[in-house]
């Protein structure tokens, strides 16, 4: 199951993670976000133990979205070592997401 990231746990669960982290920036009212949501859940299950996968609601945590320049959603950011190493904007097919995570697992 995908993690829920918030401003209170972002530092610990995303920036301090020793594994690659995929953060799905989304909102309840966003149609494409609802389309990609189940894909993010699937990926969370498949990568359990190898990567940290989760979602961050931009309406509830606007300061984090602002810090990373997220202007349109869904935006998926991949973090490694506390830094953004890759970015996907828009609803994309699952292989487009998993290939970017796989590149960080090496």
Short mmCIF file of the C-alpha atoms (twelve columns), coordinates in Angstrom:
data_MODEL
# 
_entry.id   MODEL 
# 
loop_
_atom_site.group_PDB 
_atom_site.id 
_atom_site.type_symbol 
_atom_site.label_atom_id 
_atom_site.label_alt_id 
_atom_site.label_comp_id 
_atom_site.label_asym_id 
_atom_site.label_seq_id 
_atom_site.Cartn_x 
_atom_site.Cartn_y 
_atom_site.Cartn_z 
_atom_site.pdbx_PDB_model_num 
ATOM 1   C CA . UNK A 1   0.000   0.000  0.000   1 
ATOM 2   C CA . UNK A 2   1.234   3.489  -0.847  1 
ATOM 3   C CA . UNK A 3   2.403   5.737  1.976   1 
ATOM 4   C CA . UNK A 4   0.710   9.032  2.733   1 
ATOM 5   C CA . UNK A 5   3.262   11.823 2.845   1 
ATOM 6   C CA . UNK A 6   2.549   15.037 4.756   1 
ATOM 7   C CA . UNK A 7   4.514   18.063 5.880   1 
ATOM 8   C CA . UNK A 8   4.990   16.372 9.260   1 
ATOM 9   C CA . UNK A 9   6.553   13.138 7.920   1 
ATOM 10  C CA . UNK A 10  8.155   14.289 4.643   1 
ATOM 11  C CA . UNK A 11  11.625  14.851 6.107   1 
ATOM 12  C CA . UNK A 12  11.791  11.414 7.735   1 
ATOM 13  C CA . UNK A 13  10.043  9.269  5.125   1 
ATOM 14  C CA . UNK A 14  11.214  10.953 1.917   1 
ATOM 15  C CA . UNK A 15  14.359  13.023 2.435   1 
ATOM 16  C CA . UNK A 16  15.996  10.714 4.983   1 
ATOM 17  C CA . UNK A 17  15.107  7.449  3.230   1 
ATOM 18  C CA . UNK A 18  17.928  5.070  2.364   1 
ATOM 19  C CA . UNK A 19  15.862  3.794  -0.584  1 
ATOM 20  C CA . UNK A 20  14.608  5.620  -3.698  1 
ATOM 21  C CA . UNK A 21  11.274  7.360  -3.033  1 
ATOM 22  C CA . UNK A 22  8.453   8.049  -5.513  1 
ATOM 23  C CA . UNK A 23  6.154   10.881 -4.436  1 
ATOM 24  C CA . UNK A 24  2.856   11.284 -6.301  1 
ATOM 25  C CA . UNK A 25  1.709   14.917 -5.926  1 
ATOM 26  C CA . UNK A 26  -2.071  14.779 -6.357  1 
ATOM 27  C CA . UNK A 27  -5.431  16.289 -5.338  1 
ATOM 28  C CA . UNK A 28  -8.915  14.869 -4.823  1 
ATOM 29  C CA . UNK A 29  -10.454 17.005 -7.601  1 
ATOM 30  C CA . UNK A 30  -7.850  16.052 -10.238 1 
ATOM 31  C CA . UNK A 31  -9.169  13.592 -12.851 1 
ATOM 32  C CA . UNK A 32  -5.767  12.435 -14.180 1 
ATOM 33  C CA . UNK A 33  -4.628  11.989 -10.551 1 
ATOM 34  C CA . UNK A 34  -7.516  9.593  -9.958  1 
ATOM 35  C CA . UNK A 35  -6.516  7.690  -13.107 1 
ATOM 36  C CA . UNK A 36  -2.907  7.247  -11.976 1 
ATOM 37  C CA . UNK A 37  -3.758  6.540  -8.309  1 
ATOM 38  C CA . UNK A 38  -4.390  2.786  -8.738  1 
ATOM 39  C CA . UNK A 39  -1.150  2.481  -10.737 1 
ATOM 40  C CA . UNK A 40  0.788   4.101  -7.879  1 
ATOM 41  C CA . UNK A 41  -0.843  1.614  -5.456  1 
ATOM 42  C CA . UNK A 42  0.210   -1.328 -7.685  1 
ATOM 43  C CA . UNK A 43  3.767   -0.018 -7.864  1 
ATOM 44  C CA . UNK A 44  3.843   0.414  -4.065  1 
ATOM 45  C CA . UNK A 45  3.005   -3.274 -3.644  1 
ATOM 46  C CA . UNK A 46  5.467   -4.453 -6.297  1 
ATOM 47  C CA . UNK A 47  8.391   -2.398 -4.971  1 
ATOM 48  C CA . UNK A 48  7.784   -2.994 -1.268  1 
ATOM 49  C CA . UNK A 49  11.114  -3.336 0.506   1 
ATOM 50  C CA . UNK A 50  13.067  -1.948 -2.472  1 
ATOM 51  C CA . UNK A 51  11.631  1.568  -2.817  1 
ATOM 52  C CA . UNK A 52  9.302   3.854  -0.874  1 
ATOM 53  C CA . UNK A 53  6.160   4.792  -2.800  1 
ATOM 54  C CA . UNK A 54  3.568   7.289  -1.649  1 
ATOM 55  C CA . UNK A 55  1.219   10.151 -2.305  1 
ATOM 56  C CA . UNK A 56  1.169   13.760 -1.156  1 
ATOM 57  C CA . UNK A 57  -2.072  15.746 -1.312  1 
ATOM 58  C CA . UNK A 58  -1.125  19.205 -2.628  1 
ATOM 59  C CA . UNK A 59  -4.235  20.840 -1.157  1 
ATOM 60  C CA . UNK A 60  -3.305  19.649 2.333   1 
ATOM 61  C CA . UNK A 61  0.469   20.235 1.967   1 
ATOM 62  C CA . UNK A 62  0.881   23.228 -0.380  1 
ATOM 63  C CA . UNK A 63  4.245   24.274 1.052   1 
ATOM 64  C CA . UNK A 64  5.936   21.029 -0.011  1 
ATOM 65  C CA . UNK A 65  4.462   21.231 -3.518  1 
ATOM 66  C CA . UNK A 66  5.690   24.826 -3.685  1 
ATOM 67  C CA . UNK A 67  9.180   23.895 -2.473  1 
ATOM 68  C CA . UNK A 68  9.565   21.509 -5.411  1 
ATOM 69  C CA . UNK A 69  7.956   23.735 -8.043  1 
ATOM 70  C CA . UNK A 70  4.975   21.450 -8.593  1 
ATOM 71  C CA . UNK A 71  2.668   23.531 -10.792 1 
ATOM 72  C CA . UNK A 72  0.555   20.863 -12.443 1 
ATOM 73  C CA . UNK A 73  -0.668  17.554 -11.140 1 
ATOM 74  C CA . UNK A 74  -0.205  14.697 -11.181 1 
ATOM 75  C CA . UNK A 75  3.530   15.220 -10.823 1 
ATOM 76  C CA . UNK A 76  5.670   12.283 -9.743  1 
ATOM 77  C CA . UNK A 77  9.049   13.102 -8.241  1 
ATOM 78  C CA . UNK A 78  11.678  10.474 -7.559  1 
ATOM 79  C CA . UNK A 79  14.029  11.218 -4.669  1 
ATOM 80  C CA . UNK A 80  17.308  9.525  -3.877  1 
ATOM 81  C CA . UNK A 81  19.553  10.613 -1.036  1 
ATOM 82  C CA . UNK A 82  17.188  13.483 -0.245  1 
ATOM 83  C CA . UNK A 83  17.461  14.976 -3.746  1 
ATOM 84  C CA . UNK A 84  15.055  14.959 -6.701  1 
ATOM 85  C CA . UNK A 85  16.640  12.716 -9.333  1 
ATOM 86  C CA . UNK A 86  13.738  12.364 -11.772 1 
ATOM 87  C CA . UNK A 87  10.345  13.854 -12.571 1 
ATOM 88  C CA . UNK A 88  7.224   12.769 -14.442 1 
ATOM 89  C CA . UNK A 89  4.405   15.227 -15.164 1 
ATOM 90  C CA . UNK A 90  0.952   13.977 -16.144 1 
ATOM 91  C CA . UNK A 91  -0.757  10.614 -16.198 1 
ATOM 92  C CA . UNK A 92  1.621   8.191  -17.883 1 
ATOM 93  C CA . UNK A 93  1.542   4.408  -18.400 1 
ATOM 94  C CA . UNK A 94  2.880   2.200  -15.622 1 
ATOM 95  C CA . UNK A 95  6.058   1.140  -17.528 1 
ATOM 96  C CA . UNK A 96  7.074   4.810  -17.850 1 
ATOM 97  C CA . UNK A 97  7.028   5.080  -14.051 1 
ATOM 98  C CA . UNK A 98  8.617   1.730  -13.205 1 
ATOM 99  C CA . UNK A 99  11.497  2.266  -15.664 1 
ATOM 100 C CA . UNK A 100 12.434  5.489  -13.846 1 
ATOM 101 C CA . UNK A 101 12.282  3.763  -10.436 1 
ATOM 102 C CA . UNK A 102 14.325  0.827  -11.774 1 
ATOM 103 C CA . UNK A 103 16.996  3.273  -12.960 1 
ATOM 104 C CA . UNK A 104 17.457  4.418  -9.347  1 
ATOM 105 C CA . UNK A 105 17.596  0.919  -7.854  1 
ATOM 106 C CA . UNK A 106 20.842  -0.055 -9.611  1 
# 
